[in-house]
Amino acid sequence: FGWNKVSPKMHFFSTIMVSFGSMLSAVWIVVANSWQQTPAGYHIVGEGINARAEITDFWEMVFNPSSMERLSHVLSGAWLAGAFLVLSVSAYYLLRNKHIEFAKSSFKIALGLALFASLFQLFTGHKSAVGISKTQPAKLAAFEAHSDSSGVGDLYLFGWVNDQQQEVKLGFKIPGMLSYLVHGDSKKPLTGLNAFKPEDRPPVNIVFQSYHIMVAIGFGLIALSLIGIYMLWRGKLFEKRWLLWIFVFSVLGPQIANQLGWISAEVGRQPWIVYNLLRTSEALSKVVTANQVWFSLILFTLVYFLLFILFIYLLNEKIKHGPEGAENIPSEYEHQKAALERN
């Protein structure tokens, strides 16, 4: 958009600013949510139902123990989603033999970003998990259904958790690996769910499943990015139609993984809406009826569903239409570049 309206430098600058503004909007959302996970920089004013938290140190609130780790993880997830969206559309164009040069150029750039973002996602996820072991040990224990605080933490590749018995059924685990990832020592005990009262534990199976599926998708995206880089290096990437079809549908991977990550984070902190300060059951206004809550939920669901349908329709129309003047962009760029140089 706007290739013929502004100079190439201004066009590039405006693109960067739109991207930066979108990422900046995530900062305060993540900071606020992180404060709920690891509250800091506050004191409690009042007692009982009149008690409230007031900020005493703004910067301590902003840079609470989990905010920067979680922000980096969220942003890398956004980069990953964007990269695979470009990969998906570019692969679709190549399979349909449309906008070939544009699609190849876009694919190469997005593939590099996808590899970087997927590896950075792995790094930030590990850092976040280590932080969770210190600030929210019950959540980390739920991630791996680790019950016994006197035992080492095992790392499960998959399994099914019996919430009543706090046991993993039909699972495959790597003994001591969770302890090693957290403490650097595979023989060091890790805080388990039995260190917490039953009413202070999150629902384990949903946290366990969402976390493990998210991790599995993450490693799958790393593998797909590496395969793409290897095939590009061999000069065979755009000849492999089966691989291009995988990239077309890979756009779903980051979207699903991002949602599962939020489920892991939010269900994993239960039963707290503000960790160790306010229970979720106590956060609902006593004057709001169940019917009012249901009405709000249904209305929000309907509105967001309609917005989602509109988004998919507009996205599909844009993809079918293709980029504006894609084949002419390089020559137009050169034309404007020459004009700038003359001036």
Contacts in CASP RR format, 6 or more apart in sequence:
PFRMAT RR
TARGET T0000
AUTHOR 0000-0000-0000
METHOD contacts of the structure
MODEL  1
FGWNKVSPKMHFFSTIMVSFGSMLSAVWIVVANSWQQTPAGYHIVGEGIN
ARAEITDFWEMVFNPSSMERLSHVLSGAWLAGAFLVLSVSAYYLLRNKHI
EFAKSSFKIALGLALFASLFQLFTGHKSAVGISKTQPAKLAAFEAHSDSS
GVGDLYLFGWVNDQQQEVKLGFKIPGMLSYLVHGDSKKPLTGLNAFKPED
RPPVNIVFQSYHIMVAIGFGLIALSLIGIYMLWRGKLFEKRWLLWIFVFS
VLGPQIANQLGWISAEVGRQPWIVYNLLRTSEALSKVVTANQVWFSLILF
TLVYFLLFILFIYLLNEKIKHGPEGAENIPSEYEHQKAALERN
1 324 0 8 1.000
2 11 0 8 1.000
3 11 0 8 1.000
3 324 0 8 1.000
3 325 0 8 1.000
3 329 0 8 1.000
3 332 0 8 1.000
3 333 0 8 1.000
4 332 0 8 1.000
6 14 0 8 1.000
7 336 0 8 1.000
7 340 0 8 1.000
8 333 0 8 1.000
8 336 0 8 1.000
8 337 0 8 1.000
8 340 0 8 1.000
9 340 0 8 1.000
22 78 0 8 1.000
23 75 0 8 1.000
23 78 0 8 1.000
26 71 0 8 1.000
26 74 0 8 1.000
26 75 0 8 1.000
26 78 0 8 1.000
27 71 0 8 1.000
30 67 0 8 1.000
30 70 0 8 1.000
30 71 0 8 1.000
30 74 0 8 1.000
31 61 0 8 1.000
31 62 0 8 1.000
31 64 0 8 1.000
31 67 0 8 1.000
31 71 0 8 1.000
33 70 0 8 1.000
33 265 0 8 1.000
34 64 0 8 1.000
34 66 0 8 1.000
34 67 0 8 1.000
34 70 0 8 1.000
34 71 0 8 1.000
35 61 0 8 1.000
35 64 0 8 1.000
35 67 0 8 1.000
35 274 0 8 1.000
36 269 0 8 1.000
36 273 0 8 1.000
36 274 0 8 1.000
36 275 0 8 1.000
37 66 0 8 1.000
37 70 0 8 1.000
37 135 0 8 1.000
37 136 0 8 1.000
37 265 0 8 1.000
37 269 0 8 1.000
37 275 0 8 1.000
38 64 0 8 1.000
38 65 0 8 1.000
38 66 0 8 1.000
38 67 0 8 1.000
38 135 0 8 1.000
38 136 0 8 1.000
38 275 0 8 1.000
39 53 0 8 1.000
39 64 0 8 1.000
39 274 0 8 1.000
39 275 0 8 1.000
39 277 0 8 1.000
40 57 0 8 1.000
40 60 0 8 1.000
40 61 0 8 1.000
40 64 0 8 1.000
40 65 0 8 1.000
41 55 0 8 1.000
41 56 0 8 1.000
41 57 0 8 1.000
41 60 0 8 1.000
41 61 0 8 1.000
41 64 0 8 1.000
42 53 0 8 1.000
42 54 0 8 1.000
42 55 0 8 1.000
42 56 0 8 1.000
42 61 0 8 1.000
43 53 0 8 1.000
43 54 0 8 1.000
43 56 0 8 1.000
44 51 0 8 1.000
44 52 0 8 1.000
44 53 0 8 1.000
44 54 0 8 1.000
45 51 0 8 1.000
45 52 0 8 1.000
45 53 0 8 1.000
45 54 0 8 1.000
46 52 0 8 1.000
53 274 0 8 1.000
53 277 0 8 1.000
55 61 0 8 1.000
65 131 0 8 1.000
65 134 0 8 1.000
65 135 0 8 1.000
66 128 0 8 1.000
66 131 0 8 1.000
66 132 0 8 1.000
66 135 0 8 1.000
69 124 0 8 1.000
69 125 0 8 1.000
69 127 0 8 1.000
69 128 0 8 1.000
69 131 0 8 1.000
70 128 0 8 1.000
70 265 0 8 1.000
72 120 0 8 1.000
72 124 0 8 1.000
72 127 0 8 1.000
73 121 0 8 1.000
73 124 0 8 1.000
73 125 0 8 1.000
73 127 0 8 1.000
73 128 0 8 1.000
76 117 0 8 1.000
76 120 0 8 1.000
76 121 0 8 1.000
76 124 0 8 1.000
77 117 0 8 1.000
77 121 0 8 1.000
77 254 0 8 1.000
77 257 0 8 1.000
77 258 0 8 1.000
78 258 0 8 1.000
79 113 0 8 1.000
79 116 0 8 1.000
79 117 0 8 1.000
79 120 0 8 1.000
80 114 0 8 1.000
80 117 0 8 1.000
80 118 0 8 1.000
80 121 0 8 1.000
80 221 0 8 1.000
80 254 0 8 1.000
80 257 0 8 1.000
81 254 0 8 1.000
81 255 0 8 1.000
81 258 0 8 1.000
82 110 0 8 1.000
82 113 0 8 1.000
82 254 0 8 1.000
83 110 0 8 1.000
83 111 0 8 1.000
83 112 0 8 1.000
83 113 0 8 1.000
83 114 0 8 1.000
83 117 0 8 1.000
84 110 0 8 1.000
84 114 0 8 1.000
84 221 0 8 1.000
84 247 0 8 1.000
84 250 0 8 1.000
84 251 0 8 1.000
84 253 0 8 1.000
84 254 0 8 1.000
85 251 0 8 1.000
86 106 0 8 1.000
86 107 0 8 1.000
86 109 0 8 1.000
86 110 0 8 1.000
87 107 0 8 1.000
87 110 0 8 1.000
87 111 0 8 1.000
87 114 0 8 1.000
87 247 0 8 1.000
87 250 0 8 1.000
87 251 0 8 1.000
88 247 0 8 1.000
88 248 0 8 1.000
88 249 0 8 1.000
88 250 0 8 1.000
88 251 0 8 1.000
89 103 0 8 1.000
89 106 0 8 1.000
89 319 0 8 1.000
90 103 0 8 1.000
90 104 0 8 1.000
90 106 0 8 1.000
90 107 0 8 1.000
90 110 0 8 1.000
90 247 0 8 1.000
91 103 0 8 1.000
91 107 0 8 1.000
91 244 0 8 1.000
91 245 0 8 1.000
91 247 0 8 1.000
91 248 0 8 1.000
92 248 0 8 1.000
92 319 0 8 1.000
93 99 0 8 1.000
93 100 0 8 1.000
93 102 0 8 1.000
93 103 0 8 1.000
93 322 0 8 1.000
94 100 0 8 1.000
94 103 0 8 1.000
94 104 0 8 1.000
94 107 0 8 1.000
94 238 0 8 1.000
94 244 0 8 1.000
95 241 0 8 1.000
95 244 0 8 1.000
95 245 0 8 1.000
95 248 0 8 1.000
98 322 0 8 1.000
99 322 0 8 1.000
99 323 0 8 1.000
99 326 0 8 1.000
99 327 0 8 1.000
101 326 0 8 1.000
101 327 0 8 1.000
102 323 0 8 1.000
102 326 0 8 1.000
102 327 0 8 1.000
102 329 0 8 1.000
104 238 0 8 1.000
107 237 0 8 1.000
107 238 0 8 1.000
107 247 0 8 1.000
108 232 0 8 1.000
111 225 0 8 1.000
111 228 0 8 1.000
111 229 0 8 1.000
111 232 0 8 1.000
112 225 0 8 1.000
112 229 0 8 1.000
114 221 0 8 1.000
114 224 0 8 1.000
114 225 0 8 1.000
115 222 0 8 1.000
115 225 0 8 1.000
115 226 0 8 1.000
115 229 0 8 1.000
118 218 0 8 1.000
118 221 0 8 1.000
118 222 0 8 1.000
118 225 0 8 1.000
119 222 0 8 1.000
121 218 0 8 1.000
122 218 0 8 1.000
122 219 0 8 1.000
122 222 0 8 1.000
126 181 0 8 1.000
129 140 0 8 1.000
129 143 0 8 1.000
129 181 0 8 1.000
129 182 0 8 1.000
130 181 0 8 1.000
130 182 0 8 1.000
132 139 0 8 1.000
132 140 0 8 1.000
132 143 0 8 1.000
133 140 0 8 1.000
133 182 0 8 1.000
133 190 0 8 1.000
133 191 0 8 1.000
135 275 0 8 1.000
136 268 0 8 1.000
136 269 0 8 1.000
136 275 0 8 1.000
137 191 0 8 1.000
137 192 0 8 1.000
137 195 0 8 1.000
138 191 0 8 1.000
138 192 0 8 1.000
138 193 0 8 1.000
138 195 0 8 1.000
138 196 0 8 1.000
138 200 0 8 1.000
138 201 0 8 1.000
138 202 0 8 1.000
138 268 0 8 1.000
139 202 0 8 1.000
139 207 0 8 1.000
139 265 0 8 1.000
139 268 0 8 1.000
139 269 0 8 1.000
140 146 0 8 1.000
140 182 0 8 1.000
140 190 0 8 1.000
140 191 0 8 1.000
141 147 0 8 1.000
141 190 0 8 1.000
141 191 0 8 1.000
141 192 0 8 1.000
141 193 0 8 1.000
141 195 0 8 1.000
142 193 0 8 1.000
142 201 0 8 1.000
142 202 0 8 1.000
142 203 0 8 1.000
142 204 0 8 1.000
142 207 0 8 1.000
142 208 0 8 1.000
142 268 0 8 1.000
143 207 0 8 1.000
143 208 0 8 1.000
143 211 0 8 1.000
143 264 0 8 1.000
144 153 0 8 1.000
144 154 0 8 1.000
144 155 0 8 1.000
144 156 0 8 1.000
144 178 0 8 1.000
144 208 0 8 1.000
145 156 0 8 1.000
145 161 0 8 1.000
145 166 0 8 1.000
145 167 0 8 1.000
145 168 0 8 1.000
145 193 0 8 1.000
145 204 0 8 1.000
145 205 0 8 1.000
145 208 0 8 1.000
146 153 0 8 1.000
146 154 0 8 1.000
146 178 0 8 1.000
146 190 0 8 1.000
146 192 0 8 1.000
146 193 0 8 1.000
147 166 0 8 1.000
147 167 0 8 1.000
147 192 0 8 1.000
147 193 0 8 1.000
147 194 0 8 1.000
148 192 0 8 1.000
148 194 0 8 1.000
149 189 0 8 1.000
149 190 0 8 1.000
149 191 0 8 1.000
149 192 0 8 1.000
149 194 0 8 1.000
149 195 0 8 1.000
150 189 0 8 1.000
151 189 0 8 1.000
151 190 0 8 1.000
152 175 0 8 1.000
152 176 0 8 1.000
152 178 0 8 1.000
152 179 0 8 1.000
152 186 0 8 1.000
152 187 0 8 1.000
152 188 0 8 1.000
152 189 0 8 1.000
152 190 0 8 1.000
153 176 0 8 1.000
153 177 0 8 1.000
153 178 0 8 1.000
153 179 0 8 1.000
153 189 0 8 1.000
153 190 0 8 1.000
154 173 0 8 1.000
154 174 0 8 1.000
154 175 0 8 1.000
154 176 0 8 1.000
154 177 0 8 1.000
154 178 0 8 1.000
155 173 0 8 1.000
155 174 0 8 1.000
155 176 0 8 1.000
155 177 0 8 1.000
155 178 0 8 1.000
155 181 0 8 1.000
156 168 0 8 1.000
156 171 0 8 1.000
156 172 0 8 1.000
156 173 0 8 1.000
156 208 0 8 1.000
156 212 0 8 1.000
157 171 0 8 1.000
157 172 0 8 1.000
157 173 0 8 1.000
157 174 0 8 1.000
157 212 0 8 1.000
158 171 0 8 1.000
158 172 0 8 1.000
158 212 0 8 1.000
158 216 0 8 1.000
159 168 0 8 1.000
159 169 0 8 1.000
159 170 0 8 1.000
159 171 0 8 1.000
159 172 0 8 1.000
159 208 0 8 1.000
159 212 0 8 1.000
160 168 0 8 1.000
160 169 0 8 1.000
160 170 0 8 1.000
160 171 0 8 1.000
160 205 0 8 1.000
160 209 0 8 1.000
161 167 0 8 1.000
161 168 0 8 1.000
161 169 0 8 1.000
161 204 0 8 1.000
161 205 0 8 1.000
161 208 0 8 1.000
161 209 0 8 1.000
162 168 0 8 1.000
162 169 0 8 1.000
162 205 0 8 1.000
163 203 0 8 1.000
163 204 0 8 1.000
163 205 0 8 1.000
166 193 0 8 1.000
166 194 0 8 1.000
166 204 0 8 1.000
168 208 0 8 1.000
175 186 0 8 1.000
176 186 0 8 1.000
176 187 0 8 1.000
177 186 0 8 1.000
178 190 0 8 1.000
179 185 0 8 1.000
179 186 0 8 1.000
179 187 0 8 1.000
179 188 0 8 1.000
179 189 0 8 1.000
179 190 0 8 1.000
180 186 0 8 1.000
182 190 0 8 1.000
183 190 0 8 1.000
193 201 0 8 1.000
193 204 0 8 1.000
199 271 0 8 1.000
200 271 0 8 1.000
202 267 0 8 1.000
202 268 0 8 1.000
202 269 0 8 1.000
202 270 0 8 1.000
202 271 0 8 1.000
203 267 0 8 1.000
203 268 0 8 1.000
203 270 0 8 1.000
206 263 0 8 1.000
206 267 0 8 1.000
207 263 0 8 1.000
207 264 0 8 1.000
207 267 0 8 1.000
207 268 0 8 1.000
210 260 0 8 1.000
210 261 0 8 1.000
210 263 0 8 1.000
210 264 0 8 1.000
210 267 0 8 1.000
211 260 0 8 1.000
211 261 0 8 1.000
211 264 0 8 1.000
213 256 0 8 1.000
213 257 0 8 1.000
213 260 0 8 1.000
214 257 0 8 1.000
214 260 0 8 1.000
214 261 0 8 1.000
214 264 0 8 1.000
217 253 0 8 1.000
217 254 0 8 1.000
217 256 0 8 1.000
217 257 0 8 1.000
217 260 0 8 1.000
218 257 0 8 1.000
221 250 0 8 1.000
221 253 0 8 1.000
221 254 0 8 1.000
221 257 0 8 1.000
224 246 0 8 1.000
224 247 0 8 1.000
224 250 0 8 1.000
227 243 0 8 1.000
228 237 0 8 1.000
228 243 0 8 1.000
231 237 0 8 1.000
231 240 0 8 1.000
231 243 0 8 1.000
237 243 0 8 1.000
238 244 0 8 1.000
269 275 0 8 1.000
270 280 0 8 1.000
271 279 0 8 1.000
271 280 0 8 1.000
271 281 0 8 1.000
272 278 0 8 1.000
272 279 0 8 1.000
272 280 0 8 1.000
273 279 0 8 1.000
273 280 0 8 1.000
273 282 0 8 1.000
273 283 0 8 1.000
284 293 0 8 1.000
323 329 0 8 1.000
END
